[in-house]
Amino acid sequence: MGSMFRSEEVALVQLFLPTAAAYTCVSQLGELGLVEFRDLNASVSAFQRRFVMDVRRCEELEKTFTFLQEEVWRAGLALSPPEGALPAPPPRDLLRIQEETDRLAQELRDVRGNQQTLRAQLHQLQLHEAVLGQGHCPPLVATDTDRSSERTPLLQDPRGPHQDLRVNFVAGAVEPHKAAALERLLWRACRGFLIASFRETEQPLQDPVTGEPATWMTFLISYWGEQIGQKILKITNCFHCHVFPFEEQEEARHAALQQLQQQSHELLEVLGETERFLSQVLGRVQRLLPPWQVQIHKMKAVYLALNQCSVSATHKCLIAEAWCAARDLPTLQQALQDSSSEAGVSAVVHRIPCRDMPPTLVRTNRFTASFQGIVDAYGVGRYQEVNPAPYTIVTFPFLFAVMFGDVGHGLLMFLFALAMVLAENRPAVKTAQNEIWRTFFGGRYLLLLMGLFSVYTGFIYNECFSRATVIFRSGWNVSAMVDQSGWSDEFLAQHPLLTLDPNVSGVFRGPYPFGIDPVWSLAVNHLSFLNSFKMKMSVILGVTHMAFGVVLGVFNHLHFRQPYRLLLETLPELVFLLGLFGYLVFLVFYKWLCYTSASAASAPSILIHFINMFLFSRSPTNRPLFTGQEMVQSALVVLALAMVPVLLLGTPLFLFRQHRRRSRKRPTGRQLDEDQTGLLDASNPSEAAWGSDEEKAGCPGPEEEAEFVPSEVVMHQAIHTIEFCLGCISNTASYLRLWALSLAHAQLSEVLWAMVMRTGLRMGNKIGVMAVVLVPIFAAFAVLTVAILLVMEGLSAFLHALRLHWVEFQNKFYSGTGYKLSPFSFAVEE
């Protein structure tokens, strides 16, 4: 079968790469993405491998690239992706890239350092200008206090006023959040022998580090005495204040202010030239960095792959082992020949035997990727076992739609998915970083089918936003009932509920052409009718789905050359499942087909018959559906129970007998090594070992020379038997979630319509009033429909459909114990 129905054939190949062309060959393999390398140096430390120094050089370059990238982002610039496909650079270009990168990084560090220094100097000059130009006026007489103040000492110095002492000043700037604490500490430490003035700068100044505008508090402190001055300087240093010289004479301060302004102007010119040069350096980085990042990333990946290779005894070639799809082997051989042609010696590829299970390779496209992802989330398929994804493409949307059936809701989901499908090639849509959007976009084709199938089941249920639609003429005729029943006006007044009797001639004209008759939406027993219909439908779909899963296991047994499992496992499983629950489905169809409306009152209960089937009893009030029903039911139960020991003991006994027969046929006295035996017995060692690979990849078969442990085989088969027999009961009941979720969705939709739209339609009788009222009512209805019925109910139905596939369907034939083929590739997944 094709790759979609079963994973592709994967071969283990050995590559002989000439030392001179090994880098080029591996680089070409990375561009093609065909092989997954096996580590032949697993026992060797990462620091002792052949190309560890080259990997370190690439890592050092990546660190430098990170610095350059952060500097570009710091400047508010963006790095555009490189145009076209860039190959891995040859090893000789690594030194050139490293030199240019180091030179750019050093230039950037120097320019950044100069810029920071100039900004810090400019900031100091601006603060000094703010202090001098802030308008702090020192007191003319330091001890002159015309009025009392809280800052005036309460007691005079006992030694006298000391009028001859000189008044000194300390001026500077401090951050605003430190100003109050600084002022309080100065007053307490100096005991009031100072006068401090704090003012906020008129204009915010640019921070030299962050570049953001910030306000500062300038201060001027007048004090007496040398010791007080030392205290003030220590306190300002502790608060990291910027202290500047402050002249007492106003003329001197004015001259100093002019000088500071001239220096600031000159410094701004120098800073502008520095920033222009910085922009030039960043422009070069912006142009050169993206291609360098891609090239060095590829080069590092090549060296890491080469570190997984071993060296030949002559040191003339590298030996690599890799998994490769069998259909890609000619392409692999041609690519290696083209890459090694310049070295004069061609690289060699050949298949080698291996007893390990190969990886699983299932090629997907945009449409099948989301469905394959659902299967792989349960577990990656074992090598070449049946892949459930092709069948999931149909069954998953259908089971979802059974629980989500509504024409309106399905149409909204379909249109949303269709919009994503039509816009899938737009760069803005593909590169969106919103995680929720990427989740929906990745499953756009799944949503498309889910919406389409929901529209179909909505027509079956005849529900569109919980309202029934009349597409065809109803099969029920009310006028015929009126004509033949003799309903009078008095009878109609006393009986608000009327019954349509299908046994009356002309009342029931035949079944509705498609789906449920819309007249049922007017019936008070509408919910009871849907309960019976959807419950039986859930059981029928569940038994069919599980039986299909058991049948798919036949293809696994045939492919892995285990025909005995068809008789000892698949046949007992089908007999057990269909003998019990297939019979239940038969009873449902038999009752539908053989009982009409005339005999509906005397129709027996299927549920009571099914219970009596397991109890080997009969109910006097529940007559049989057909002649000989009790005998058939007893025979089916006995046959199903007889399949349990066959399923439990059949496979272990067969394997044990086959193991004993093989042991008797094995010649004695032959003690050859396993590897020598394989080489002597096989004319083509590669093909012989590949055959055993397929068997080992599946389930260890009788043909395989493997150790036989009876206890493990019996234990495994006992677990499988118990899981299957009990699972048939629990899994059938689990499919009733289709019935429950479908009714829940229909009732939520009905409640939303009745509580919102019907209320809005009744609020106004006039056209103008109704138009005004319906606008917010419809908006609320639309929001609640999307939030509750589409998102919440849709997620609930999705999770239940996922469980039905993982637990009830896939465990009948799918083990999911494999691992994916992860080819060495430079391609970036979308």
C-alpha positions in Angstrom: 0.0 0.0 0.0 1.0 3.6 -0.3 2.8 5.7 2.2 -0.4 7.1 3.6 -1.9 3.7 4.4 1.3 2.2 5.8 4.7 3.8 6.6 7.3 3.7 3.9 10.1 1.1 3.7 13.1 2.5 5.4 16.6 1.1 4.9 19.7 1.3 7.0 22.6 2.4 4.8 26.3 2.8 5.3 28.0 5.8 3.7 31.7 5.9 2.9 32.6 9.6 2.6 36.1 10.7 1.3 37.7 12.9 3.9 38.2 15.8 1.5 34.5 15.7 0.4 32.8 14.7 3.6 31.8 18.2 4.5 30.4 18.9 1.1 28.5 15.6 1.0 26.9 16.1 4.4 26.0 19.7 3.5 24.2 18.4 0.4 22.4 15.8 2.5 21.2 18.6 4.8 19.8 20.5 1.8 17.9 17.4 0.6 16.7 16.1 4.0 16.8 12.4 3.1 18.7 10.6 5.9 18.7 10.4 9.6 22.3 9.8 10.9 23.0 7.2 13.6 25.6 8.1 16.2 28.6 5.7 15.8 30.5 7.5 18.6 27.9 7.1 21.4 30.6 6.0 23.8 32.9 8.9 22.9 32.6 12.1 24.9 31.5 15.2 23.1 34.8 16.9 23.9 36.9 14.1 22.3 35.2 14.0 18.9 37.0 14.8 15.7 35.3 18.1 14.8 34.8 19.5 18.3 37.1 22.5 17.6 35.0 23.5 14.5 31.8 23.2 16.5 33.3 25.5 19.2 34.3 28.1 16.7 30.7 28.1 15.3 29.4 28.4 18.8 31.7 31.4 19.5 30.5 33.0 16.3 26.9 32.4 17.4 27.6 34.2 20.7 29.0 37.2 18.7 25.9 37.0 16.4 23.7 37.2 19.5 25.5 40.4 20.7 25.2 42.0 17.2 21.5 41.0 17.0 20.8 42.5 20.4 22.5 45.7 19.4 20.4 46.0 16.3 17.2 45.4 18.3 18.4 47.9 20.8 18.6 50.5 18.1 15.0 49.8 17.1 15.9 48.1 13.8 14.8 44.7 12.5 16.7 41.9 10.8 15.1 40.9 7.5 15.4 37.2 6.6 18.0 36.5 3.9 16.8 36.2 0.3 17.1 32.9 -1.5 18.6 29.6 -0.3 22.1 30.0 1.2 24.2 26.8 1.2 26.6 26.0 4.0 29.8 27.9 3.5 33.0 26.0 2.7 35.3 25.6 5.8 37.8 28.1 4.4 35.2 30.8 4.6 34.8 30.3 8.4 37.9 32.3 9.1 36.8 35.2 6.9 33.4 35.3 8.5 35.0 35.2 12.0 37.4 38.0 11.2 34.7 40.3 9.8 32.3 39.5 12.6 35.0 40.2 15.3 35.8 43.5 13.5 32.2 44.6 13.4 31.6 43.6 17.0 34.7 45.5 18.1 33.7 48.6 16.1 30.2 48.4 17.6 31.6 48.1 21.1 33.9 51.0 20.6 31.3 53.2 19.1 28.8 52.2 21.8 31.3 53.0 24.5 32.1 56.4 23.0 28.4 57.1 22.7 27.8 56.2 26.3 30.7 58.3 27.5 29.6 61.3 25.5 26.0 60.9 26.7 27.3 60.7 30.3 29.4 63.9 29.8 26.5 65.7 28.2 24.2 64.6 31.0 26.7 66.0 33.6 26.8 69.3 31.7 23.1 69.5 31.5 22.7 68.9 35.2 25.3 71.5 36.0 23.4 74.0 33.7 20.2 73.1 35.5 21.8 73.8 38.9 23.2 77.1 37.9 20.2 78.2 36.0 17.6 77.0 38.5 17.5 80.3 40.4 18.7 79.2 43.8 19.5 82.5 45.7 22.0 82.2 48.5 21.1 84.3 51.7 23.0 87.5 52.0 23.3 87.2 55.8 23.4 83.7 57.0 22.2 84.3 60.5 19.5 86.8 59.6 16.1 85.2 60.4 13.3 87.8 60.4 10.7 85.2 61.2 10.6 82.0 63.0 10.8 78.8 61.0 10.8 75.1 61.8 14.3 74.9 60.5 15.6 77.6 62.8 17.5 76.2 65.9 15.5 76.7 69.1 18.7 77.5 71.1 21.4 79.9 70.1 25.0 78.8 70.3 26.4 79.6 73.8 29.6 80.9 72.2 27.8 83.7 70.4 26.5 84.3 66.9 29.9 84.1 65.2 29.2 86.7 62.6 32.6 86.5 61.2 32.3 82.9 59.9 32.2 82.5 56.1 29.1 80.9 54.5 29.9 78.0 52.1 27.7 76.4 49.4 27.2 72.8 48.1 25.1 72.6 44.9 24.1 69.5 42.9 21.3 67.2 41.7 19.6 64.1 43.1 17.0 61.7 41.8 13.4 62.8 42.8 12.6 59.8 44.9 15.7 60.4 47.1 15.2 64.2 47.7 12.9 63.9 50.7 15.2 61.4 52.5 18.3 63.5 51.7 16.7 66.7 53.0 15.6 65.0 56.2 18.9 63.4 56.9 20.8 66.6 56.2 18.7 68.5 58.8 19.1 65.8 61.4 22.8 65.2 60.9 23.7 68.9 60.8 21.3 69.9 63.6 19.9 72.7 61.6 23.2 74.5 60.8 22.4 74.8 57.2 19.8 76.1 54.7 18.8 73.7 51.9 16.7 74.6 48.9 15.3 71.8 46.6 13.7 72.4 43.2 12.6 70.2 40.3 14.2 70.8 36.9 12.0 72.6 34.5 12.6 70.2 31.6 13.2 66.4 31.8 16.7 65.3 30.9 17.5 62.2 28.8 19.0 59.3 30.8 22.4 58.4 29.4 21.8 54.6 29.9 18.2 54.0 29.0 17.6 57.1 26.8 14.3 57.8 28.5 13.4 61.4 29.8 13.7 61.8 33.5 13.3 64.7 35.9 15.9 65.6 38.6 15.9 67.6 41.8 18.5 70.3 42.1 19.6 71.5 45.5 21.6 74.3 47.0 22.9 74.0 50.6 24.3 76.9 52.6 26.3 76.0 55.7 28.8 77.2 58.3 31.9 75.5 59.4 34.2 73.0 57.9 32.9 69.9 59.8 29.4 70.6 58.7 30.7 70.8 55.1 32.4 67.4 55.4 29.2 65.8 56.8 27.2 67.3 53.9 29.6 65.9 51.3 29.6 62.4 52.9 25.8 62.4 52.9 25.5 63.5 49.3 28.0 60.9 48.3 25.9 58.2 50.0 22.9 59.3 48.0 24.9 59.2 44.8 24.3 62.9 44.2 25.9 64.9 41.4 27.8 67.7 43.2 29.0 70.7 41.1 31.0 73.9 42.0 28.8 76.9 42.8 30.2 80.4 42.6 29.0 83.0 45.2 29.1 85.9 42.7 26.3 86.0 40.2 28.6 87.3 37.4 30.9 84.3 37.9 27.9 81.9 37.9 26.6 83.6 34.7 30.0 83.2 33.0 30.2 79.5 34.1 26.7 79.0 32.7 27.7 80.4 29.3 30.8 78.2 29.2 28.7 75.1 30.0 26.2 75.9 27.2 29.1 76.2 24.7 30.6 72.9 25.9 27.2 71.2 25.6 26.8 72.5 22.0 30.2 71.2 21.0 29.5 67.9 22.7 26.1 67.5 20.9 27.9 67.9 17.6 30.4 65.2 18.5 27.6 63.0 19.7 25.7 63.4 16.5 28.7 62.4 14.4 29.2 59.4 16.7 25.5 58.3 16.3 25.8 58.7 12.5 28.8 56.5 12.4 26.9 54.0 14.7 24.0 53.9 12.3 26.4 53.1 9.5 27.9 50.2 11.5 24.4 49.0 12.4 23.4 49.2 8.7 26.3 46.9 7.8 25.4 44.5 10.6 21.8 44.6 9.5 22.9 43.6 5.9 25.5 41.0 6.7 24.2 39.3 9.9 21.1 37.4 8.6 23.0 35.4 5.9 25.9 34.8 8.3 23.5 33.4 10.9 22.0 31.0 8.4 25.4 29.9 7.0 27.0 29.3 10.4 23.9 27.5 11.7 24.2 25.1 8.7 27.9 24.7 9.2 27.5 23.8 12.9 24.8 21.3 11.9 27.2 19.7 9.4 30.0 19.4 11.9 27.7 17.9 14.5 26.6 15.3 11.9 30.2 14.6 11.0 31.0 14.0 14.7 28.5 11.1 14.6 30.7 9.4 11.9 33.6 7.1 12.5 37.0 7.2 10.9 38.2 4.4 8.7 41.4 2.5 9.6 43.3 4.3 6.8 42.0 7.7 7.8 41.1 8.4 4.2 37.3 8.4 4.6 34.6 8.8 7.2 32.0 6.0 7.7 28.4 7.0 8.6 25.3 5.0 9.1 21.9 6.5 8.4 18.2 5.6 7.9 16.8 6.4 4.5 13.6 5.7 2.7 14.1 3.0 0.1 12.5 5.1 -2.6 15.1 7.9 -1.9 18.2 5.7 -2.3 18.8 6.5 -6.0 18.5 10.2 -5.1 20.9 9.8 -2.2 23.5 8.0 -4.4 23.3 10.6 -7.1 23.7 13.5 -4.6 26.7 12.0 -3.0 28.4 11.3 -6.3 27.8 15.0 -7.4 29.1 16.3 -4.1 32.3 14.1 -4.1 33.1 14.5 -7.8 35.7 17.3 -7.1 37.6 15.1 -4.6 38.3 12.5 -7.2 36.9 9.7 -5.2 33.1 9.1 -5.2 31.2 8.5 -2.0 29.7 5.0 -1.7 26.3 4.0 -0.4 25.0 0.5 0.3 22.4 -1.1 2.5 23.5 -3.1 5.5 21.6 -5.6 7.7 20.2 -4.4 11.0 18.0 -6.0 13.7 16.8 -2.8 15.2 13.3 -1.5 14.4 13.5 1.1 11.7 11.9 4.5 12.2 8.5 5.3 10.8 8.1 7.6 7.8 4.7 8.8 6.7 4.8 11.6 4.1 2.1 14.2 4.5 0.9 17.3 2.8 -1.1 20.3 3.9 -4.4 18.4 3.9 -3.3 15.2 5.7 -0.8 16.8 8.2 -3.5 17.7 10.8 -5.1 14.2 10.6 -1.7 12.5 10.9 -1.0 14.8 13.9 -4.1 13.5 15.7 -2.8 9.9 15.2 0.8 10.7 16.2 -0.4 12.5 19.4 -1.6 9.1 20.6 1.7 7.5 19.6 3.9 7.2 16.5 3.0 4.1 14.6 5.2 1.0 14.7 7.2 0.5 11.5 4.9 -0.4 8.6 1.8 -1.1 10.7 -1.5 0.1 9.4 -1.8 3.9 9.6 -5.2 5.0 10.9 -4.8 8.6 9.4 -6.5 7.9 6.1 -9.6 6.5 7.8 -9.5 9.3 10.4 -10.0 11.8 7.6 -13.5 10.5 7.2 -14.4 9.1 10.6 -13.1 11.9 12.8 -15.1 14.8 11.2 -18.2 12.5 11.0 -18.2 11.5 14.6 -17.6 15.2 15.5 -20.5 16.2 13.3 -22.8 13.6 15.0 -22.3 15.5 18.2 -22.3 19.0 16.7 -25.0 18.6 14.0 -26.5 22.0 13.1 -26.6 23.6 9.7 -26.0 27.1 11.0 -23.2 26.3 13.4 -21.5 24.0 10.9 -21.7 26.6 8.1 -20.0 29.2 10.3 -17.2 26.8 11.1 -16.9 25.8 7.5 -16.7 29.5 6.3 -14.1 30.3 9.0 -11.9 27.3 7.9 -12.5 28.2 4.2 -11.2 31.7 4.8 -8.0 30.3 6.4 -7.6 27.9 3.5 -7.9 30.6 0.9 -5.5 32.9 2.7 -2.9 30.2 3.6 -0.3 31.5 1.2 -0.3 35.0 2.5 2.9 35.8 4.4 1.1 37.7 7.1 -1.1 34.7 7.9 1.8 32.2 7.8 4.1 34.3 10.0 1.6 35.2 12.7 3.0 34.5 16.2 -0.3 34.3 18.1 -0.4 30.7 19.5 -4.2 30.3 19.4 -4.3 31.5 15.8 -1.4 29.1 14.8 -3.4 26.2 16.4 -6.5 27.0 14.4 -4.4 27.6 11.2 -2.6 24.3 11.6 -5.9 22.5 11.7 -7.7 24.5 9.0 -8.5 21.5 6.8 -9.7 19.5 9.8 -12.0 22.4 10.7 -13.1 22.6 7.1 -14.3 18.9 7.1 -15.7 19.2 10.6 -17.9 22.1 9.5 -18.9 20.4 6.2 -19.9 17.2 8.0 -21.8 19.2 10.6 -23.8 20.8 7.9 -24.7 17.4 6.6 -25.7 16.0 10.0 -27.6 19.3 10.6 -29.7 18.5 7.6 -30.2 15.0 8.9 -31.4 16.4 12.3 -33.2 19.2 10.5 -31.7 21.9 12.8 -30.4 25.3 11.8 -29.7 27.4 14.9 -32.2 25.0 16.7 -34.9 25.9 14.2 -36.4 23.3 11.8 -36.5 24.1 8.1 -39.1 22.9 5.6 -37.3 21.8 2.5 -39.7 19.1 1.3 -43.4 18.6 2.0 -44.0 17.0 5.4 -45.1 13.4 5.5 -47.9 14.2 8.0 -51.2 15.6 6.9 -53.1 17.5 9.7 -56.2 18.2 7.5 -56.8 14.5 7.0 -56.8 14.0 10.8 -59.2 16.9 11.2 -61.6 15.5 8.6 -61.7 12.0 9.9 -61.6 12.6 13.7 -64.5 15.0 13.9 -62.7 17.6 16.0 -65.2 20.3 16.9 -64.5 23.8 18.2 -65.5 22.7 21.7 -63.1 19.7 21.5 -60.3 22.0 20.3 -60.9 24.4 23.1 -60.7 21.7 25.8 -57.7 19.9 24.3 -54.7 22.2 23.7 -52.6 19.2 22.6 -53.7 17.1 19.7 -52.4 13.7 18.6 -51.8 12.7 15.0 -52.6 9.0 14.6 -50.6 7.5 11.7 -53.0 4.6 11.5 -55.7 6.9 10.3 -55.9 6.9 6.5 -54.2 9.8 4.9 -52.6 11.2 8.0 -49.1 9.7 7.4 -48.2 9.9 3.7 -44.7 8.4 4.0 -41.3 9.1 5.4 -39.6 12.5 4.9 -37.3 12.5 1.9 -34.2 13.5 3.8 -33.6 13.7 7.5 -36.2 14.3 10.3 -39.6 15.6 9.4 -40.0 19.2 10.5 -43.3 18.5 12.1 -41.5 16.9 14.9 -40.2 20.3 16.0 -43.8 21.2 17.0 -44.4 18.0 18.9 -44.2 17.8 22.7 -42.6 14.4 22.5 -39.9 15.7 20.2 -37.1 15.1 22.8 -38.3 11.5 23.5 -38.3 10.8 19.7 -34.8 12.2 19.3 -33.6 10.3 22.4 -34.6 7.0 20.9 -33.3 7.8 17.5 -29.9 9.1 18.5 -29.3 6.4 21.1 -29.8 3.6 18.6 -27.7 5.5 16.0 -24.8 5.9 18.5 -24.8 2.1 19.2 -24.9 1.3 15.5 -22.0 3.7 14.7 -20.0 2.5 17.7 -20.2 -1.2 16.9 -19.4 -0.5 13.2 -16.4 1.6 14.1 -15.0 -0.9 16.5 -15.6 -3.8 14.0 -13.8 -1.8 11.4 -10.8 -1.4 13.7 -10.7 -5.2 14.3 -10.8 -5.8 10.6 -7.9 -3.4 10.0 -5.8 -5.7 12.3 -6.0 -8.3 9.6 -3.7 -6.3 7.3 -1.1 -6.0 10.1 -1.1 -9.8 10.6 -0.8 -10.5 6.9 2.0 -7.9 6.4 4.1 -9.2 9.3 3.6 -12.8 8.2 1.6 -13.9 11.2 -1.3 -15.7 9.6 -2.0 -17.7 12.8 -3.2 -14.5 14.5 -6.1 -14.4 12.0 -7.6 -17.6 13.5 -6.4 -17.2 17.1 -7.0 -13.5 17.6 -9.0 -11.7 14.8 -11.7 -14.3 14.3 -12.4 -14.7 18.1 -12.5 -10.9 18.5 -15.0 -10.5 15.6 -17.1 -13.4 16.9 -17.2 -12.0 20.4 -17.9 -8.4 19.3 -20.5 -9.2 16.6 -22.1 -12.1 18.5 -23.0 -9.8 21.3 -23.2 -6.2 20.1 -23.5 -6.9 16.4 -26.6 -8.9 17.4 -27.9 -5.8 19.3 -27.5 -3.8 16.1 -29.4 -6.5 14.2 -32.3 -6.3 16.7 -32.5 -2.5 16.1 -32.7 -2.8 12.4 -35.1 -5.8 12.6 -37.5 -3.8 14.8 -37.3 -0.8 12.5 -38.1 -2.9 9.5 -40.6 -5.4 10.8 -42.8 -3.3 13.0 -45.1 -0.6 11.6 -47.2 2.0 13.3 -50.1 -0.4 13.5 -48.1 -2.9 15.6 -46.0 -0.4 17.4 -48.0 -0.7 20.6 -47.2 -4.4 20.9 -43.6 -4.1 19.9 -41.2 -5.7 22.4 -38.4 -4.0 24.2 -34.9 -4.6 22.7 -33.2 -3.6 26.0 -35.1 -6.3 28.0 -34.3 -8.9 25.3 -30.6 -8.0 25.5 -30.6 -8.3 29.3 -32.4 -11.6 29.2 -29.8 -12.8 26.6 -27.1 -12.7 29.2 -29.3 -14.1 32.0 -30.5 -17.0 29.8 -34.1 -16.1 30.8 -37.3 -14.8 29.2 -39.9 -12.2 30.2 -43.6 -13.2 29.9 -44.6 -9.6 29.1 -42.0 -9.1 26.4 -42.8 -11.3 23.5 -40.0 -12.4 21.1 -39.1 -10.4 18.0 -38.9 -13.5 15.8 -39.3 -17.3 16.1 -36.4 -19.1 17.8 -35.0 -15.9 19.3 -34.2 -17.4 22.7 -32.2 -20.3 21.1 -30.3 -17.9 18.8 -29.5 -15.6 21.8 -28.3 -18.5 24.0 -26.1 -19.9 21.1 -24.5 -16.4 20.6 -23.7 -16.0 24.3 -22.2 -19.5 24.5 -20.2 -18.9 21.3 -18.9 -15.5 22.5 -17.9 -17.0 25.9 -16.1 -19.9 24.1 -14.0 -17.3 22.2 -12.5 -16.1 25.5 -10.3 -19.1 26.2 -9.4 -19.3 22.5 -8.3 -15.6 22.6 -6.5 -16.2 25.9 -4.6 -19.4 25.2 -4.5 -19.8 21.4 -1.5 -17.6 20.6 0.7 -18.7 23.6 0.1 -22.4 22.9 0.8 -22.0 19.2 4.0 -20.1 19.8 5.1 -22.6 22.4 4.5 -25.5 20.1 6.3 -23.8 17.3 9.2 -23.0 19.6 9.5 -26.6 20.6 9.4 -27.8 16.9 12.1 -25.3 16.0 14.2 -26.5 18.9 14.0 -30.1 17.8 15.0 -29.2 14.2 18.0 -27.1 15.3 21.2 -29.2 14.7 23.3 -29.9 17.8 27.0 -29.3 18.0 27.0 -26.2 15.9 28.3 -23.3 17.9 28.9 -20.7 15.3 28.7 -17.0 16.1 25.4 -15.3 15.1 27.0 -12.9 12.8 29.0 -15.6 11.0 25.8 -17.7 10.7 24.0 -14.8 9.1 26.8 -14.2 6.6 27.1 -17.9 5.7 23.3 -18.6 5.3 22.5 -15.5 3.3 23.6 -15.1 -0.3 22.8 -11.4 0.0 23.4 -10.4 3.6 21.6 -7.1 3.1 18.4 -8.6 1.8 18.4 -11.5 4.4 18.9 -9.1 7.3 16.3 -6.7 5.8 13.7 -9.5 5.8 14.3 -10.2 9.5 14.1 -6.5 10.1 10.6 -6.3 8.9 9.5 -9.2 11.1 11.2 -7.7 14.1 9.7 -4.3 13.3 6.3 -5.7 13.6 5.8 -8.3 16.3 8.5 -10.9 16.9 7.3 -13.7 14.8 7.9 -17.4 14.9 10.4 -17.2 12.1 12.7 -15.0 14.2 15.5 -16.5 16.2 14.5 -14.8 19.4 14.4 -15.9 23.0 11.0 -17.4 23.8 9.7 -16.6 27.4 6.4 -18.4 27.9 5.5 -16.3 31.0 5.8 -13.0 29.1 3.8 -14.3 26.2 1.0 -15.5 28.4 1.0 -12.3 30.5 0.8 -10.2 27.4 -2.0 -12.2 25.9 -4.0 -12.2 29.1 -3.8 -8.4 29.3 -4.9 -8.2 25.7 -7.8 -10.6 26.2 -9.1 -8.8 29.3 -8.7 -5.4 27.7 -10.6 -6.5 24.6 -13.5 -8.4 26.3 -14.1 -5.7 28.9 -13.4 -3.0 26.3 -16.2 -4.3 24.0 -18.7 -3.6 26.8 -17.2 -0.3 28.0 -16.4 1.0 24.5 -19.9 0.3 23.2 -21.3 2.3 26.2 -18.7 5.0 25.5 -20.1 5.6 22.1 -23.3 6.7 23.8 -21.5 10.0 24.2 -22.5 10.7 20.6 -26.1 10.6 21.8 -25.5 12.7 24.9 -23.4 15.4 23.3 -25.8 15.7 20.3 -28.8 16.2 22.6 -26.8 18.7 24.8 -25.8 20.7 21.8 -29.4 20.8 20.5 -30.8 21.8 23.9 -28.2 24.5 24.4 -29.0 25.9 21.0 -32.7 25.8 21.8 -32.3 27.6 25.1 -30.1 30.3 23.6 -32.8 30.9 20.9 -35.6 31.0 23.4 -33.8 33.2 26.0 -32.4 35.7 23.5 -33.8 35.9 20.0 -37.4 34.9 20.9 -37.4 37.5 23.8 -36.1 40.2 21.4 -38.7 39.3 18.7 -41.5 39.7 21.3 -40.3 43.1 22.7 -41.7 45.3 20.0 -44.7 45.1 17.6 -43.9 48.1 15.5 -41.3 47.8 12.8 -39.2 50.7 13.9 -39.1 49.7 17.5 -38.3 46.1 16.6 -35.5 47.2 14.3 -33.9 49.2 17.2 -34.3 46.4 19.7 -33.1 43.6 17.4 -29.7 45.2 16.8 -28.3 44.6 20.4 -30.3 41.4 20.7 -28.9 39.9 17.6 -25.4 41.1 18.6 -25.7 39.3 21.9 -27.1 36.2 20.2 -24.2 36.2 17.7 -21.6 36.6 20.5 -23.1 33.8 22.6 -23.4 31.5 19.6 -19.8 31.9 18.8 -18.5 31.8 22.4 -20.7 28.9 23.7 -21.9 26.8 20.9 -19.0 27.1 18.4 -16.0 27.4 20.7 -17.0 25.6 23.9 -19.3 23.0 22.5 -17.0 22.6 19.5 -14.0 22.0 21.7 -16.1 19.5 23.8 -17.2 17.6 20.7 -13.6 17.6 19.4 -12.2 16.1 22.6 -14.9 13.4 22.7 -14.3 12.5 19.1 -10.6 12.4 19.8 -11.2 10.0 22.7 -13.4 7.7 20.6 -10.6 7.4 18.0 -7.7 6.9 20.5 -9.4 4.5 23.0 -12.2 2.8 21.2 -10.9 2.6 17.6 -7.1 2.6 17.5 -6.5 0.2 20.3 -8.1 -2.6 18.2 -5.2 -2.7 15.8 -2.7 0.2 16.4 0.1 -0.1 18.9 1.7 3.4 18.5 5.1 2.2 19.9 7.3 3.4 17.0 9.4 6.6 16.5 9.5 9.1 13.7 12.2 9.3 11.1 13.9 12.7 11.8 16.0 13.4 8.7 19.0 15.7 8.9 17.7 18.7 7.1 18.3 22.5 6.9 14.7 23.2 6.1 12.7 25.1 8.6 9.2 23.8 9.3 6.4 26.2 8.8 
